[in-house]
Amino acid sequence: MIDYQNMKLMHYHGDEAAAMSETTSHHDAASHDLEQGVGWHRRIFRCNTCDEEVIVEIQPPEPAANA
């Protein structure tokens, strides 16, 4: 599991790195999919300078194969 509270995402604007902050204002239908855990695996981060957004997504674990 990723500890989002201790993660710092940044991206470049020329030679400068700009911080990105987690946002909850934009989400899609997949973030409310009960079969996928109501978005527990997806976070949206927005650049504090230009408002560009990225999605950080954790893939759900694969079900264990029966041996």
Biopython code that builds the backbone (N, CA, C, O; Angstrom):
import numpy as np
from Bio.PDB.StructureBuilder import StructureBuilder

atoms = [
    (1, "MET", "N", (0.846, -1.174, 0.000)),
    (1, "MET", "CA", (0.000, 0.000, 0.000)),
    (1, "MET", "C", (0.893, 1.239, 0.000)),
    (1, "MET", "O", (1.900, 1.281, 0.707)),
    (2, "ILE", "N", (0.533, 2.229, -0.777)),
    (2, "ILE", "CA", (1.305, 3.483, -0.836)),
    (2, "ILE", "C", (0.816, 4.429, 0.245)),
    (2, "ILE", "O", (-0.388, 4.593, 0.443)),
    (3, "ASP", "N", (1.748, 5.044, 0.935)),
    (3, "ASP", "CA", (1.434, 6.043, 1.955)),
    (3, "ASP", "C", (1.378, 7.409, 1.266)),
    (3, "ASP", "O", (2.396, 8.092, 1.165)),
    (4, "TYR", "N", (0.191, 7.810, 0.790)),
    (4, "TYR", "CA", (0.038, 9.064, 0.052)),
    (4, "TYR", "C", (0.380, 10.278, 0.902)),
    (4, "TYR", "O", (0.762, 11.315, 0.359)),
    (5, "GLN", "N", (0.255, 10.177, 2.221)),
    (5, "GLN", "CA", (0.519, 11.317, 3.093)),
    (5, "GLN", "C", (1.994, 11.694, 3.106)),
    (5, "GLN", "O", (2.333, 12.854, 3.343)),
    (6, "ASN", "N", (2.876, 10.729, 2.854)),
    (6, "ASN", "CA", (4.314, 10.981, 2.891)),
    (6, "ASN", "C", (4.946, 11.023, 1.508)),
    (6, "ASN", "O", (6.172, 11.023, 1.392)),
    (7, "MET", "N", (4.134, 11.059, 0.462)),
    (7, "MET", "CA", (4.627, 11.114, -0.902)),
    (7, "MET", "C", (4.591, 12.561, -1.398)),
    (7, "MET", "O", (3.653, 13.304, -1.110)),
    (8, "LYS", "N", (5.616, 12.947, -2.140)),
    (8, "LYS", "CA", (5.643, 14.279, -2.741)),
    (8, "LYS", "C", (5.782, 14.108, -4.253)),
    (8, "LYS", "O", (6.807, 13.625, -4.733)),
    (9, "LEU", "N", (4.758, 14.504, -4.998)),
    (9, "LEU", "CA", (4.798, 14.447, -6.459)),
    (9, "LEU", "C", (5.143, 15.820, -6.995)),
    (9, "LEU", "O", (4.651, 16.836, -6.503)),
    (10, "MET", "N", (6.009, 15.841, -8.024)),
    (10, "MET", "CA", (6.414, 17.099, -8.649)),
    (10, "MET", "C", (6.552, 16.862, -10.148)),
    (10, "MET", "O", (6.729, 15.729, -10.596)),
    (11, "HIS", "N", (6.467, 17.948, -10.918)),
    (11, "HIS", "CA", (6.800, 17.852, -12.338)),
    (11, "HIS", "C", (7.469, 19.154, -12.765)),
    (11, "HIS", "O", (7.386, 20.172, -12.077)),
    (12, "TYR", "N", (8.135, 19.096, -13.922)),
    (12, "TYR", "CA", (8.967, 20.222, -14.334)),
    (12, "TYR", "C", (8.219, 21.268, -15.131)),
    (12, "TYR", "O", (7.350, 20.965, -15.948)),
    (13, "HIS", "N", (8.589, 22.516, -14.863)),
    (13, "HIS", "CA", (8.228, 23.682, -15.673)),
    (13, "HIS", "C", (9.565, 24.278, -16.101)),
    (13, "HIS", "O", (10.138, 25.099, -15.386)),
    (14, "GLY", "N", (10.056, 23.871, -17.253)),
    (14, "GLY", "CA", (11.397, 24.285, -17.676)),
    (14, "GLY", "C", (12.431, 23.647, -16.760)),
    (14, "GLY", "O", (12.514, 22.422, -16.676)),
    (15, "ASP", "N", (13.221, 24.470, -16.071)),
    (15, "ASP", "CA", (14.253, 23.965, -15.165)),
    (15, "ASP", "C", (13.774, 23.881, -13.729)),
    (15, "ASP", "O", (14.525, 23.429, -12.864)),
    (16, "GLU", "N", (12.561, 24.296, -13.446)),
    (16, "GLU", "CA", (12.025, 24.324, -12.083)),
    (16, "GLU", "C", (11.039, 23.179, -11.871)),
    (16, "GLU", "O", (10.245, 22.863, -12.757)),
    (17, "ALA", "N", (11.093, 22.563, -10.700)),
    (17, "ALA", "CA", (10.131, 21.520, -10.347)),
    (17, "ALA", "C", (8.994, 22.151, -9.553)),
    (17, "ALA", "O", (9.230, 22.908, -8.612)),
    (18, "ALA", "N", (7.768, 21.838, -9.935)),
    (18, "ALA", "CA", (6.584, 22.370, -9.255)),
    (18, "ALA", "C", (5.905, 21.245, -8.486)),
    (18, "ALA", "O", (5.794, 20.123, -8.980)),
    (19, "ALA", "N", (5.454, 21.551, -7.282)),
    (19, "ALA", "CA", (4.790, 20.556, -6.438)),
    (19, "ALA", "C", (3.380, 20.277, -6.945)),
    (19, "ALA", "O", (2.739, 21.128, -7.562)),
    (20, "MET", "N", (2.920, 19.066, -6.669)),
    (20, "MET", "CA", (1.565, 18.663, -7.000)),
    (20, "MET", "C", (0.867, 18.273, -5.702)),
    (20, "MET", "O", (1.474, 17.663, -4.821)),
    (21, "SER", "N", (-0.416, 18.630, -5.589)),
    (21, "SER", "CA", (-1.191, 18.342, -4.383)),
    (21, "SER", "C", (-2.375, 17.452, -4.731)),
    (21, "SER", "O", (-2.949, 17.555, -5.814)),
    (22, "GLU", "N", (-2.730, 16.577, -3.795)),
    (22, "GLU", "CA", (-3.877, 15.703, -4.016)),
    (22, "GLU", "C", (-5.156, 16.519, -4.055)),
    (22, "GLU", "O", (-5.338, 17.457, -3.278)),
    (23, "THR", "N", (-6.042, 16.146, -4.974)),
    (23, "THR", "CA", (-7.326, 16.821, -5.092)),
    (23, "THR", "C", (-8.437, 15.786, -5.064)),
    (23, "THR", "O", (-8.246, 14.648, -5.493)),
    (24, "THR", "N", (-9.577, 16.174, -4.569)),
    (24, "THR", "CA", (-10.740, 15.285, -4.584)),
    (24, "THR", "C", (-11.877, 15.917, -5.379)),
    (24, "THR", "O", (-12.990, 15.391, -5.397)),
    (25, "SER", "N", (-11.600, 17.049, -6.040)),
    (25, "SER", "CA", (-12.671, 17.748, -6.741)),
    (25, "SER", "C", (-13.037, 17.103, -8.067)),
    (25, "SER", "O", (-14.165, 17.268, -8.532)),
    (26, "HIS", "N", (-12.116, 16.372, -8.693)),
    (26, "HIS", "CA", (-12.405, 15.718, -9.966)),
    (26, "HIS", "C", (-12.279, 14.219, -9.780)),
    (26, "HIS", "O", (-11.260, 13.724, -9.300)),
    (27, "HIS", "N", (-13.303, 13.516, -10.156)),
    (27, "HIS", "CA", (-13.241, 12.066, -10.152)),
    (27, "HIS", "C", (-14.221, 11.540, -11.183)),
    (27, "HIS", "O", (-15.164, 12.223, -11.584)),
    (28, "ASP", "N", (-13.973, 10.317, -11.598)),
    (28, "ASP", "CA", (-14.832, 9.732, -12.626)),
    (28, "ASP", "C", (-15.654, 8.583, -12.039)),
    (28, "ASP", "O", (-15.545, 8.260, -10.856)),
    (29, "ALA", "N", (-16.472, 7.981, -12.887)),
    (29, "ALA", "CA", (-17.349, 6.906, -12.422)),
    (29, "ALA", "C", (-16.552, 5.738, -11.866)),
    (29, "ALA", "O", (-17.021, 5.051, -10.958)),
    (30, "ALA", "N", (-15.351, 5.497, -12.394)),
    (30, "ALA", "CA", (-14.541, 4.375, -11.912)),
    (30, "ALA", "C", (-14.145, 4.556, -10.452)),
    (30, "ALA", "O", (-13.925, 3.570, -9.749)),
    (31, "SER", "N", (-14.051, 5.785, -9.988)),
    (31, "SER", "CA", (-13.675, 6.001, -8.592)),
    (31, "SER", "C", (-14.804, 5.643, -7.637)),
    (31, "SER", "O", (-14.590, 5.585, -6.426)),
    (32, "HIS", "N", (-16.017, 5.398, -8.166)),
    (32, "HIS", "CA", (-17.155, 4.981, -7.348)),
    (32, "HIS", "C", (-17.569, 3.540, -7.618)),
    (32, "HIS", "O", (-18.637, 3.104, -7.188)),
    (33, "ASP", "N", (-16.724, 2.804, -8.328)),
    (33, "ASP", "CA", (-17.028, 1.423, -8.683)),
    (33, "ASP", "C", (-16.873, 0.534, -7.457)),
    (33, "ASP", "O", (-15.759, 0.330, -6.974)),
    (34, "LEU", "N", (-17.982, 0.003, -6.950)),
    (34, "LEU", "CA", (-17.949, -0.824, -5.746)),
    (34, "LEU", "C", (-17.079, -2.065, -5.902)),
    (34, "LEU", "O", (-16.457, -2.512, -4.939)),
    (35, "GLU", "N", (-17.032, -2.625, -7.116)),
    (35, "GLU", "CA", (-16.199, -3.802, -7.336)),
    (35, "GLU", "C", (-14.716, -3.468, -7.245)),
    (35, "GLU", "O", (-13.898, -4.350, -6.982)),
    (36, "GLN", "N", (-14.364, -2.213, -7.458)),
    (36, "GLN", "CA", (-12.965, -1.803, -7.405)),
    (36, "GLN", "C", (-12.608, -1.149, -6.072)),
    (36, "GLN", "O", (-11.510, -0.608, -5.938)),
    (37, "GLY", "N", (-13.486, -1.180, -5.101)),
    (37, "GLY", "CA", (-13.167, -0.663, -3.779)),
    (37, "GLY", "C", (-13.391, 0.827, -3.627)),
    (37, "GLY", "O", (-12.707, 1.460, -2.822)),
    (38, "VAL", "N", (-14.312, 1.407, -4.360)),
    (38, "VAL", "CA", (-14.695, 2.824, -4.262)),
    (38, "VAL", "C", (-13.478, 3.740, -4.357)),
    (38, "VAL", "O", (-13.318, 4.652, -3.546)),
    (39, "GLY", "N", (-12.627, 3.497, -5.342)),
    (39, "GLY", "CA", (-11.527, 4.406, -5.626)),
    (39, "GLY", "C", (-10.366, 4.346, -4.644)),
    (39, "GLY", "O", (-9.523, 5.244, -4.648)),
    (40, "TRP", "N", (-10.294, 3.329, -3.815)),
    (40, "TRP", "CA", (-9.199, 3.241, -2.852)),
    (40, "TRP", "C", (-7.849, 3.191, -3.541)),
    (40, "TRP", "O", (-6.834, 3.538, -2.937)),
    (41, "HIS", "N", (-7.818, 2.766, -4.793)),
    (41, "HIS", "CA", (-6.569, 2.568, -5.510)),
    (41, "HIS", "C", (-6.217, 3.718, -6.433)),
    (41, "HIS", "O", (-5.234, 3.615, -7.165)),
    (42, "ARG", "N", (-6.969, 4.810, -6.436)),
    (42, "ARG", "CA", (-6.734, 5.906, -7.379)),
    (42, "ARG", "C", (-6.748, 7.247, -6.651)),
    (42, "ARG", "O", (-7.650, 7.540, -5.866)),
    (43, "ARG", "N", (-5.724, 8.054, -6.932)),
    (43, "ARG", "CA", (-5.647, 9.410, -6.384)),
    (43, "ARG", "C", (-5.310, 10.357, -7.521)),
    (43, "ARG", "O", (-4.544, 10.004, -8.418)),
    (44, "ILE", "N", (-5.874, 11.556, -7.491)),
    (44, "ILE", "CA", (-5.599, 12.572, -8.500)),
    (44, "ILE", "C", (-4.790, 13.685, -7.835)),
    (44, "ILE", "O", (-5.139, 14.175, -6.760)),
    (45, "PHE", "N", (-3.691, 14.074, -8.508)),
    (45, "PHE", "CA", (-2.836, 15.147, -8.025)),
    (45, "PHE", "C", (-2.803, 16.251, -9.066)),
    (45, "PHE", "O", (-2.745, 15.977, -10.265)),
    (46, "ARG", "N", (-2.840, 17.516, -8.609)),
    (46, "ARG", "CA", (-2.853, 18.680, -9.490)),
    (46, "ARG", "C", (-1.622, 19.542, -9.207)),
    (46, "ARG", "O", (-1.237, 19.745, -8.056)),
    (47, "CYS", "N", (-1.017, 20.042, -10.284)),
    (47, "CYS", "CA", (0.131, 20.945, -10.156)),
    (47, "CYS", "C", (-0.321, 22.240, -9.492)),
    (47, "CYS", "O", (-1.352, 22.803, -9.860)),
    (48, "ASN", "N", (0.445, 22.712, -8.518)),
    (48, "ASN", "CA", (0.110, 23.953, -7.821)),
    (48, "ASN", "C", (0.368, 25.186, -8.676)),
    (48, "ASN", "O", (-0.068, 26.282, -8.324)),
    (49, "THR", "N", (1.082, 25.019, -9.811)),
    (49, "THR", "CA", (1.415, 26.145, -10.674)),
    (49, "THR", "C", (0.511, 26.226, -11.904)),
    (49, "THR", "O", (-0.011, 27.296, -12.219)),
    (50, "CYS", "N", (0.323, 25.090, -12.607)),
    (50, "CYS", "CA", (-0.379, 25.144, -13.898)),
    (50, "CYS", "C", (-1.696, 24.367, -13.920)),
    (50, "CYS", "O", (-2.373, 24.362, -14.948)),
    (51, "ASP", "N", (-2.078, 23.717, -12.834)),
    (51, "ASP", "CA", (-3.314, 22.935, -12.745)),
    (51, "ASP", "C", (-3.318, 21.663, -13.586)),
    (51, "ASP", "O", (-4.370, 21.042, -13.741)),
    (52, "GLU", "N", (-2.158, 21.250, -14.142)),
    (52, "GLU", "CA", (-2.087, 19.966, -14.828)),
    (52, "GLU", "C", (-2.329, 18.863, -13.803)),
    (52, "GLU", "O", (-1.894, 18.969, -12.656)),
    (53, "GLU", "N", (-3.020, 17.807, -14.215)),
    (53, "GLU", "CA", (-3.369, 16.724, -13.299)),
    (53, "GLU", "C", (-2.747, 15.409, -13.740)),
    (53, "GLU", "O", (-2.558, 15.161, -14.931)),
    (54, "VAL", "N", (-2.431, 14.569, -12.753)),
    (54, "VAL", "CA", (-2.000, 13.196, -13.003)),
    (54, "VAL", "C", (-2.796, 12.275, -12.092)),
    (54, "VAL", "O", (-3.247, 12.679, -11.020)),
    (55, "ILE", "N", (-2.960, 11.049, -12.527)),
    (55, "ILE", "CA", (-3.632, 10.031, -11.714)),
    (55, "ILE", "C", (-2.581, 9.025, -11.281)),
    (55, "ILE", "O", (-1.818, 8.517, -12.102)),
    (56, "VAL", "N", (-2.547, 8.743, -9.998)),
    (56, "VAL", "CA", (-1.691, 7.696, -9.454)),
    (56, "VAL", "C", (-2.632, 6.554, -9.098)),
    (56, "VAL", "O", (-3.545, 6.714, -8.288)),
    (57, "GLU", "N", (-2.399, 5.405, -9.709)),
    (57, "GLU", "CA", (-3.319, 4.285, -9.526)),
    (57, "GLU", "C", (-2.564, 3.039, -9.116)),
    (57, "GLU", "O", (-1.545, 2.692, -9.713)),
    (58, "ILE", "N", (-3.065, 2.371, -8.100)),
    (58, "ILE", "CA", (-2.536, 1.100, -7.650)),
    (58, "ILE", "C", (-3.442, 0.015, -8.227)),
    (58, "ILE", "O", (-4.663, 0.081, -8.085)),
    (59, "GLN", "N", (-2.853, -0.966, -8.869)),
    (59, "GLN", "CA", (-3.651, -2.060, -9.408)),
    (59, "GLN", "C", (-4.057, -2.991, -8.271)),
    (59, "GLN", "O", (-3.222, -3.340, -7.436)),
    (60, "PRO", "N", (-5.324, -3.400, -8.224)),
    (60, "PRO", "CA", (-5.753, -4.350, -7.195)),
    (60, "PRO", "C", (-4.940, -5.640, -7.304)),
    (60, "PRO", "O", (-4.536, -6.026, -8.400)),
    (61, "PRO", "N", (-4.700, -6.303, -6.178)),
    (61, "PRO", "CA", (-3.931, -7.553, -6.244)),
    (61, "PRO", "C", (-4.651, -8.611, -7.061)),
    (61, "PRO", "O", (-5.879, -8.694, -7.067)),
    (62, "GLU", "N", (-3.861, -9.410, -7.745)),
    (62, "GLU", "CA", (-4.422, -10.516, -8.520)),
    (62, "GLU", "C", (-4.942, -11.582, -7.570)),
    (62, "GLU", "O", (-4.308, -11.849, -6.549)),
    (63, "PRO", "N", (-6.078, -12.197, -7.875)),
    (63, "PRO", "CA", (-6.551, -13.287, -7.014)),
    (63, "PRO", "C", (-5.554, -14.436, -7.043)),
    (63, "PRO", "O", (-4.946, -14.721, -8.074)),
    (64, "ALA", "N", (-5.397, -15.082, -5.912)),
    (64, "ALA", "CA", (-4.470, -16.205, -5.806)),
    (64, "ALA", "C", (-4.975, -17.370, -6.663)),
    (64, "ALA", "O", (-6.164, -17.691, -6.660)),
    (65, "ALA", "N", (-4.062, -17.987, -7.384)),
    (65, "ALA", "CA", (-4.429, -19.141, -8.209)),
    (65, "ALA", "C", (-4.562, -20.377, -7.308)),
    (65, "ALA", "O", (-3.769, -20.586, -6.390)),
    (66, "ASN", "N", (-5.570, -21.173, -7.594)),
    (66, "ASN", "CA", (-5.747, -22.409, -6.823)),
    (66, "ASN", "C", (-4.729, -23.438, -7.308)),
    (66, "ASN", "O", (-4.640, -23.732, -8.500)),
    (67, "ALA", "N", (-3.988, -23.961, -6.386)),
    (67, "ALA", "CA", (-2.944, -24.941, -6.755)),
    (67, "ALA", "C", (-3.420, -26.364, -6.595)),
    (67, "ALA", "O", (-2.668, -27.301, -6.862)),
]
sb = StructureBuilder()
sb.init_structure("model")
sb.init_model(0)
sb.init_chain("A")
sb.init_seg("    ")
for serial, (resi, resn, name, xyz) in enumerate(atoms, 1):
    if name == "N":
        sb.init_residue(resn, " ", resi, " ")
    sb.init_atom(name, np.array(xyz, "f"), 0.0, 1.0, " ", f" {name:<3s}", serial, name[0])
structure = sb.get_structure()
